[in-house]
Amino acid sequence: MAGPEARREPSPMRVVAIGRVDVAAMTLVEATTLIWGWIVAPEGSGRSVHFCNAYTVALAERDPDYASCLNQADLVCADGMPVVWAQRWLQEQSAAHSTRVYGPDLMEAILERSEVTRAPDARHYLLGATPATLDALRRRIEDRWPQAQLVGWESPEFRTPTEAELVARDERISSSGANVVWVGLGTPKQDFEVARIASRLPVVALGVGAAFDFLAGTTPQAPRWMQRSGTEWIYRLATEPRRLAHRYFWGNPWFVAIVLRQRIISTHT
């Protein structure tokens, strides 16, 4: 297993701090190319990839450990349009050409590249969701991207695992031959798990959250125009009000306050 000391330094990239989180300013194509290179590297070390939205920024502001987890990652992508807009507003020169790097879109792009190239070095493992959603996702991947090598999947129980269970999980991932692990456990749980997996195994671990539900077809996605306009949260709140009310009614105002404060401070220094 690859320990933290075996980690390579992340590739140079444009980064813009949003509150306590350093978020890469890049396009979906750039992110896909970078991550694909890590996946097919002949002797790669563990890599951690996270996706940052307004709620992520708000949580990191309140929780230094969470902020540290994200900032020690190899890549933190701008998952939400408000984060992209904040990058451009705070640091136009660095983020002028950046776009949203949405977890579900990135997962589709990597699976599509696996399908087109038929790369034997890309071996996928799914970790998260309910058994029903995971089964639907597995079947969707096998139908849509039949050449993508899906070597393992598991739906963990909804509780904190023991250390022995984590060791057994790592052994299952390792014995499957996977070198890319998609993690859908919800924020912030999935981010800590992505960091843990990447520190112990020579895989690319990505915390893609609701991508499992969206790609499986068990949860409807907002129309593209809502995704582009930054109003996707309204659609998601309408479809899952009990689960997402706190995220949006608490996280969104906090995010706006963080960005405004950062802008005011930057203009007076």
C-alpha positions as CSV (number, residue, x, y, z in Angstrom):
1,M,0.0,0.0,0.0
2,A,1.1,3.5,-0.7
3,G,1.4,5.6,2.5
4,P,1.3,9.4,2.7
5,E,5.0,9.7,2.3
6,A,4.7,8.1,-1.2
7,R,2.4,10.8,-2.4
8,R,3.6,13.0,-5.3
9,E,3.2,16.7,-5.4
10,P,0.1,17.7,-7.5
11,S,0.6,19.1,-10.9
12,P,0.9,22.9,-11.2
13,M,-2.5,24.5,-11.8
14,R,-4.4,27.7,-11.4
15,V,-6.0,27.9,-7.9
16,V,-8.3,30.4,-6.4
17,A,-9.1,30.4,-2.7
18,I,-12.8,30.6,-1.8
19,G,-12.9,31.1,1.9
20,R,-10.7,28.4,3.4
21,V,-10.7,26.2,0.3
22,D,-8.2,26.3,-2.6
23,V,-10.3,25.5,-5.7
24,A,-8.7,24.7,-9.1
25,A,-9.7,27.1,-11.9
26,M,-9.9,24.9,-14.9
27,T,-12.3,23.5,-17.5
28,L,-14.0,20.1,-17.6
29,V,-11.7,19.0,-20.4
30,E,-8.6,20.0,-18.5
31,A,-9.8,18.2,-15.4
32,T,-10.7,15.1,-17.3
33,T,-7.2,15.0,-19.0
34,L,-5.4,15.5,-15.8
35,I,-7.3,12.9,-13.9
36,W,-7.1,10.4,-16.8
37,G,-3.3,10.8,-16.8
38,W,-3.3,9.9,-13.1
39,I,-5.5,6.8,-13.7
40,V,-3.4,5.3,-16.5
41,A,0.0,6.2,-15.0
42,P,2.0,2.9,-14.9
43,E,3.0,3.2,-11.3
44,G,0.7,5.8,-9.8
45,S,0.4,6.8,-6.2
46,G,-2.8,7.6,-4.4
47,R,-4.6,10.7,-5.7
48,S,-7.6,12.4,-4.1
49,V,-10.1,14.5,-6.1
50,H,-12.9,16.5,-4.5
51,F,-15.8,18.6,-5.8
52,C,-16.5,22.0,-4.2
53,N,-19.9,23.7,-4.1
54,A,-21.3,26.5,-1.9
55,Y,-22.2,24.1,0.9
56,T,-18.6,22.7,0.8
57,V,-17.2,26.2,1.3
58,A,-19.5,27.0,4.1
59,L,-18.7,23.7,5.9
60,A,-15.0,24.3,5.5
61,E,-15.3,27.7,7.1
62,R,-16.8,26.2,10.2
63,D,-14.6,23.1,10.3
64,P,-10.8,23.5,10.1
65,D,-10.3,19.7,9.8
66,Y,-12.6,19.6,6.8
67,A,-10.8,22.6,5.2
68,S,-7.5,20.8,5.8
69,C,-8.8,17.6,4.3
70,L,-9.7,19.5,1.1
71,N,-6.5,21.6,0.9
72,Q,-4.3,18.5,1.2
73,A,-6.0,17.0,-1.9
74,D,-4.5,16.6,-5.3
75,L,-7.4,18.4,-6.9
76,V,-10.5,20.3,-5.7
77,C,-12.8,21.1,-8.6
78,A,-15.5,23.9,-8.8
79,D,-18.6,21.7,-8.7
80,G,-21.1,24.5,-8.6
81,M,-21.6,27.6,-10.8
82,P,-21.6,30.0,-7.8
83,V,-18.1,28.7,-7.0
84,V,-17.0,29.4,-10.6
85,W,-18.5,32.9,-10.5
86,A,-16.9,33.6,-7.1
87,Q,-13.5,32.5,-8.6
88,R,-13.9,34.9,-11.5
89,W,-15.1,37.8,-9.2
90,L,-12.2,37.3,-6.8
91,Q,-9.4,36.6,-9.2
92,E,-10.4,37.3,-12.8
93,Q,-7.0,36.8,-14.2
94,S,-6.7,33.2,-12.9
95,A,-10.3,32.1,-13.4
96,A,-11.4,33.9,-16.6
97,H,-11.5,30.8,-18.7
98,S,-12.5,28.3,-16.0
99,T,-15.8,26.4,-16.2
100,R,-17.8,24.2,-13.9
101,V,-16.3,20.8,-13.3
102,Y,-19.4,19.0,-12.2
103,G,-19.0,15.6,-10.5
104,P,-21.6,13.7,-12.6
105,D,-20.2,15.2,-15.8
106,L,-16.6,14.3,-14.9
107,M,-17.6,10.8,-14.0
108,E,-19.3,10.4,-17.4
109,A,-16.3,11.9,-19.2
110,I,-13.9,9.4,-17.5
111,L,-16.2,6.5,-18.3
112,E,-16.6,7.7,-21.8
113,R,-12.8,7.9,-22.2
114,S,-12.6,4.3,-20.8
115,E,-15.1,3.2,-23.4
116,V,-13.5,4.9,-26.4
117,T,-9.9,4.0,-25.6
118,R,-10.7,0.6,-24.1
119,A,-7.7,1.3,-21.8
120,P,-6.9,-1.8,-19.8
121,D,-5.2,0.4,-17.2
122,A,-8.5,2.0,-16.1
123,R,-10.4,-0.2,-13.6
124,H,-13.4,1.3,-11.8
125,Y,-14.7,0.6,-8.3
126,L,-18.0,2.0,-6.9
127,L,-18.3,2.8,-3.2
128,G,-21.6,4.3,-1.9
129,A,-25.3,4.7,-2.3
130,T,-28.0,2.2,-1.4
131,P,-27.9,-1.3,-2.8
132,A,-30.8,-0.6,-5.1
133,T,-29.1,2.6,-6.5
134,L,-25.8,0.9,-6.8
135,D,-27.3,-2.0,-8.7
136,A,-29.0,0.5,-11.1
137,L,-25.8,2.4,-11.5
138,R,-23.8,-0.7,-12.2
139,R,-26.3,-1.8,-14.9
140,R,-26.3,1.7,-16.4
141,I,-22.5,1.7,-16.7
142,E,-22.5,-1.8,-18.2
143,D,-25.2,-0.8,-20.8
144,R,-23.8,2.6,-21.7
145,W,-20.1,2.0,-21.4
146,P,-19.6,-1.7,-21.9
147,Q,-15.9,-1.4,-22.5
148,A,-15.3,0.3,-19.2
149,Q,-13.9,-2.2,-16.7
150,L,-16.1,-2.2,-13.6
151,V,-14.2,-4.4,-11.2
152,G,-16.1,-3.9,-7.9
153,W,-18.8,-2.2,-6.1
154,E,-20.2,-2.0,-2.5
155,S,-22.8,-0.1,-0.6
156,P,-21.6,0.5,3.0
157,E,-23.9,0.5,5.9
158,F,-25.1,4.0,7.0
159,R,-22.9,4.2,10.1
160,T,-19.3,4.9,11.1
161,P,-17.2,1.9,10.1
162,T,-14.7,0.3,12.5
163,E,-11.0,0.3,11.7
164,A,-11.2,-3.4,11.0
165,E,-14.0,-2.8,8.5
166,L,-12.0,-0.1,6.8
167,V,-9.0,-2.4,6.5
168,A,-11.3,-5.1,5.0
169,R,-12.7,-2.4,2.6
170,D,-9.2,-1.5,1.4
171,E,-8.4,-5.1,0.9
172,R,-11.4,-5.6,-1.3
173,I,-10.5,-2.6,-3.4
174,S,-6.9,-3.7,-3.7
175,S,-7.8,-7.3,-4.6
176,S,-10.2,-6.1,-7.3
177,G,-7.3,-4.5,-9.2
178,A,-9.1,-1.1,-9.2
179,N,-7.1,2.0,-9.8
180,V,-10.0,4.5,-9.8
181,V,-12.5,4.6,-6.9
182,W,-15.8,6.5,-7.2
183,V,-17.1,7.5,-3.8
184,G,-20.7,8.6,-3.2
185,L,-21.2,8.9,0.5
186,G,-22.5,12.5,0.8
187,T,-20.7,15.6,2.0
188,P,-18.5,15.8,4.1
189,K,-18.2,12.0,4.8
190,Q,-17.1,11.2,1.3
191,D,-14.3,13.7,1.3
192,F,-12.7,12.2,4.4
193,E,-13.1,8.8,2.9
194,V,-11.5,9.8,-0.4
195,A,-8.6,11.3,1.5
196,R,-8.2,8.1,3.6
197,I,-8.4,5.8,0.6
198,A,-5.9,7.8,-1.4
199,S,-3.5,7.8,1.5
200,R,-3.6,4.0,1.8
201,L,-4.0,2.7,-1.8
202,P,-2.4,3.6,-5.2
203,V,-5.7,4.6,-6.7
204,V,-7.4,7.8,-7.9
205,A,-10.3,8.3,-5.4
206,L,-13.0,10.8,-6.3
207,G,-15.9,12.0,-4.1
208,V,-18.7,12.5,-6.6
209,G,-21.7,12.6,-4.3
210,A,-25.1,12.6,-6.1
211,A,-23.5,11.4,-9.3
212,F,-24.4,7.9,-8.3
213,D,-28.1,8.7,-8.1
214,F,-28.1,10.9,-11.2
215,L,-26.3,8.4,-13.4
216,A,-28.4,5.5,-12.1
217,G,-31.5,7.4,-12.9
218,T,-32.9,7.1,-9.3
219,T,-32.9,10.9,-8.7
220,P,-33.9,13.4,-11.5
221,Q,-31.4,16.0,-12.5
222,A,-32.1,19.6,-13.0
223,P,-32.5,20.8,-16.6
224,R,-29.2,22.0,-18.2
225,W,-30.4,25.6,-18.2
226,M,-30.8,25.5,-14.5
227,Q,-27.4,24.0,-14.0
228,R,-25.8,26.7,-16.2
229,S,-27.7,29.5,-14.5
230,G,-26.8,28.5,-10.9
231,T,-30.4,27.8,-10.0
232,E,-30.0,24.0,-9.8
233,W,-30.3,24.2,-6.1
234,I,-33.9,25.3,-6.4
235,Y,-34.7,22.2,-8.4
236,R,-32.9,19.9,-6.0
237,L,-34.6,21.5,-3.0
238,A,-38.0,21.0,-4.6
239,T,-37.3,17.3,-5.3
240,E,-35.7,16.5,-1.9
241,P,-36.8,19.2,0.5
242,R,-36.3,17.4,3.8
243,R,-32.8,16.2,3.0
244,L,-31.5,19.4,1.4
245,A,-33.2,22.2,3.3
246,H,-30.4,22.7,5.7
247,R,-27.8,22.5,3.0
248,Y,-29.3,25.4,1.0
249,F,-30.9,27.6,3.6
250,W,-27.8,27.5,5.8
251,G,-25.0,26.9,3.3
252,N,-26.0,29.4,0.6
253,P,-26.2,32.5,2.9
254,W,-22.9,31.5,4.5
255,F,-21.2,31.1,1.1
256,V,-22.4,34.6,0.0
257,A,-21.2,36.1,3.2
258,I,-17.8,34.4,2.9
259,V,-17.3,35.6,-0.7
260,L,-18.4,39.2,0.0
261,R,-16.1,39.4,3.0
262,Q,-13.2,38.1,1.0
263,R,-13.9,40.6,-1.8
264,I,-14.0,43.5,0.6
265,I,-10.8,42.5,2.3
266,S,-9.0,42.0,-1.0
267,T,-10.0,45.5,-2.2
268,H,-8.7,47.1,0.9
269,T,-5.3,45.4,0.9
